[in-house]
């Protein structure tokens, strides 16, 4: 222990004993609040100002990584891979503000529901108490609060700290799992935050387009726009007109009909020409009326299905991209040129993803795709 970096903190200790401890340890008496490993230690509830360091760290990471130049898909990766670790570190100690998301196979973006994640993080403390884990904090809790009472039925007094009462309320969320011994260490099922989160969160029905949108052959930005499309949440001209944002509701590509999602991707003559050009070049008839029919009717290998799905997602992305470009600069690229750009982008993705250990049939399909 470094005496120069250590302080002694007291609460409810007589001055005589306090002076004796300081004399023996040669430490300086500290005062609350203070920071330990970047975490604020205080006896009262955290305020918005107390949470500012975690906000500053998130902002610093975003600025360093140049997130302003990232696409929506790139920002999603940034949040999941980098920023979430900061949130997990703090959530295991404090109860923080929240936002909600769902897993990818349930129609979400794969981000965590922060409210449930915070509860699962605090649930680890509950698990330590339930298993009488060898931690100083657990021993202190048992000596001061629980004593000889059963943890499952323990009720905290009203004069205890707000944080301890919150821990007890979170215990009640996981009481069923503890009673069923789902996470008992002797059965090899020790509690983890991930398991606690999955146990406590609200489940949603599985979506049938999950594998199509999120397969590994897709370019991430294509997957994101396809995800928005499947949720039917695109700002088409019909929607903008209905919200009184635009004065017109005609299609930006064909200029003939009202621009709805169904029209833009299935009925628009320009869109049909682009899809037909792509289908003719790869030798596959792509559907116009339902993009999912290609998925349900294909009988090829996993690699073939993945590349075809990536092609469909690329069609959705490029049609939406050129629709936006047409709305801004009032110009329209020839459908064959759009198809060429689309396939050229996909070929680079396939070249980066393909490995040498693939079957001969798949190798021929990939070779044909790269030569079109």
N, C-alpha and C positions, 0 to 999 in steps of 0.2 A: 504494500500500500504506500502510495506517495503522499507524504505528509503535506507537501506544498500544494498538492492538487486536491486534498481531501478536507471536507468540512464536517462538523458534527451538528445534527439537527435534533431538537428536543421538543417534546410536547407533554405538558403535565408532569414534568420532572422537577422536584425541589431544587432550589438554587445550590444548596450544599452538595448534593449528588452531582449536579451539572458541573460545578467547578472541579470536583474530584475527577470526573471522567475526562474533562479537558486537560487537567494537569497530567493525568496518566498517559493519555494518547498524544498530547502535544498538538492537537488539532484546533483549528479556529472555529468558533461557533458561527454557523451560517443562519440565514433567514430565508423564509419562503416568500414568494415563489423563486425557484431556480431551474436551470435547464440541465438535463442529464442526457447525453447522446442525442442532443437536439430536441428532446421532449421536455415540455414544460411540466414541472412538478409543483402542484398547488393543492390546497385543501378545499377549494370551492369549485363550482361548475365552470367549465371553460367558456369564455366569451368569444365573440367574433374576432376580436383583436388577438386573442390567444392562438387562434387557428391561422393567423396570418403567415407564420413561417412555412406551413405546408403549401399555402397558396403561392407564396413567393418561390418556393422550390419548383413547383409545377410550372410556373411562368418562366423561370430560368431555363428549365429543360426545353420548353417549347421554343424559346428564343435561340438557344444554342443549336438545336436541331433544325432550325429554319422551317418551322411547321407552316408558316404562311405560304410557302411554295409547294406544300404537299397537296395531293388530291384528297378527296374525302376518304378513299381507301387507305392512303398513306397516314392520314390523321387517325384512322381507326387502329392501325397497327401501332402507332405511337402511344395511344392511350392504353392499349392492351399490354404492350410489352414493356413500357417504361414507366408511365405515370401511375399505373395501378399499383406498382410496388411501393411507392410512397404512401399511397392511401392505405394499403394493407398494414404497413409498419405502424402508422398512427392509429388505425382502427382497432388494432389489438390492445391498445391502451386506453383510448378515449372513444366516446360516442360522437360521431361527426355528422354533418349534413349529408343528404342523399339524393340520388337520381336513379331511375329504374330502367332496366333492359331485360332481354330474354335470351336464352341460348339460341344458336343458329338454327338448330333443327326444330325449334318452336317458333320460328319466324323472326327472331331477333338478330342482333349483330354480334352476339357472343360476348358482350360486356356483362359485367356482374351488376345485379341489383344492389346498390351500395347500402341500402337500409338493411337488407337481409345479410349482406356480407359483414357489416359492422356487428350485427347480432351474433353471427357465427364466430366472429373473432373474439367477442366477449364470452361466447359459449365455451371457448377453450379454458378460460378461467374457471367457469362452472365445472368443467370436466376435471380440472386439477383438484378442485375441492372434493368432488365426488369420489375420486380415486385416491385421495389423501396423498397427492404428489409431494415429493420431497423438495418443496420450495419454501423459502423464508416467508413469503407472503401468505402461503397456504397455512403454515403453522401459526402465523399471527392471526389470521382470520378465525381459525379454529379455537385459539386461546381467548380472543376478545369477544367474538360474536357467537359462534355456533356452540362452543363448549361441548357439553355432553348430549346435545340434541341431534336428531337425525337430519341430515342435509336435505333429503327429499321433502320433508314436511316442515322444515324450518320457516318461521315467519319473522321478518326483520322488525324490530321496534321502530316506531315513528320518529324517535329522536336520533336515529343513526344517519349517516351521511347519505346524500341523494344518490351517490354513485353505487353504494352498497345495495340500496333498495332497487336500483335499476338492474344490477347483476342478478338479484333474486327474481325479478320479473322475467329476465331473459332465461333464467333456469327453468321457469315454468313452461317456456316454449319447447324445451328439449326433454321435459320430464318423461314423456312417453318413450323416447329413445333410450334414456337411461334405465327405465324400468324393464324394458325388453332386452337390456344388455347388448344393444346393437354395437356399442363401441367399447366393450370390455377388453382390456389389454390382454388378459390371459387367453382370449379367443383370437388374438391377432387383429383386432379391429379397434385400434387406438384412435381416439378422436382427432380429426384434422378439421381445419377451417373449411376446406372444400367439401368434406362430407357433411359438416354441420349446415353449410349453405344449401346444399342440395336437398337435405332433409327438410329444411324449414321454408324454402321458397315455394311460391305458388306455381304449380305446373300448368302449362298450356298445351293444347293438342299439337301433335307433330304436323308439320306442313309437308305436302307431297313434292315441293320443288326444292327442298333443302340440298339434295345431292347435285342437282343440276346447277344451282346458283353458286355453290361453294366448293365444287370439285377442284382439284389441284391444277388442272390444265387451264383454268380461267385466269385471265389477267385481273389483278385485284380491283382496279377501277371499273372493269366490266362487271364484276360480281356485285359491286356496290350499286351501280345503276340498275342492274337486273333485280336486285333486292328491292329497290324503290319501285320498280315496275310491278313486281308481284304483289306489293302492298297497294298498288294502284294509287300512288300518292304523288304523281307527277303533275307539275304545273302546266297543264295543257292550256291552249287558248280558250277552250270552253270553260275551264275552271277560273282562269284569270278574268274572263268576261263576267262570269257569275259573281265573282268577288268585287266587281267594278274596278278592277285594276287595268284592264284593257278595254278599248272601245270596239274591238272586233273579236270574232271567235272562229275565223276561218283558218284552215290548215296552213302552216307556214311552208309546207313542201309542195302540195298540189294546188293550193289556192281554190279548191273546188267545194269542199264540204266543211262542216263544223269539226274542229280538231278535238276529238276525244281520244282516250287511250286506245280504244278498239279501232278507231279510224286510223290513227297515226301508224300503228304497227301492223294492222291486218287488211285495211281497206284502201289506204292511200296508194295511188298508182305509183308514185315515186318509191315508196317503201317496197312495194311488190317487185319493182324492177331491180332494186338493190339485192333483195333476198334471192330473186331468180338468178341474177348474175353470180352470186356466191354459190348457190346450189349447183348451177351448171358447171362451174369451174372445179368443184370438188366431186362432182358426179353423184350428188345426193339431192333428192327432192325435199326441200325444207317446207314445212307447213306455213300457211298464212293465217288460218283461223284460230289455231291453238298451238302455241309454241311448245306446250307440254306433250303434244301427240307424238312428236319425234322421239321424245324420251320413252314413252310408254310402248311404242311400236318397234323400236330398234332392237335387233337381236345380235349385234356385234359383240366384240370383246369389251372388257372394261376400258382399255385404252381408246378403242374406237368410239365408244359412247362418250368418254370424257372429252375427246377432241371435238366431237359433233356438238356436245353441250356447250363447249367453249365457243364454237362458231356461232351458235344461236345467241349466246350472251353478247358476243362481239357485235352481232347485228343489232341487238337492242341498244347497245352503247353508242354505236356509230350513227344509227338513225336519230337518236336523241341528240347527239353532239351536233350533227349537221343541221338538224331542225333548229337548235339554238343559234347556230352560226347564221343560218338563213334569216332568222328573225332579226338579228343585229345588223348584218351588212347587206341584207336583201339580195344576196347572190346564192346560186344553187349549183353545186358540183354535179357533174354527170354521174349517174348511178354506177357505171362501170369503174370510174375512178374511185368512188367510195368503196366498192367491192375489192378493188386492188389494194387500197390502203388497209382495209380490214384484214385481208388474208396475209398481207406482208407482216403486219403486227403479230398475227397469230403464229406465223411460221417462226418468228424469233422466239416466241414463248415455247413452242413445241421443241425447238432445237435446244433450248436451255433445260427443258424438263426431261427429255427422253434419255434413257440409259442404254447401255450395251446389252444388258441382260433382259431382252424382251423376245417374245416368240417370233418365229419367222413370218407368220401371218400379220402380226402387228407391225413388224418391221417394214413389210411391203406397203401397208396402209400409211405408215408415217412417211415412207419414202415418196409415195404418190402425193401425199399432202404437201410435202416440201417442194415438189417439182411443179405444182400447178401454177 
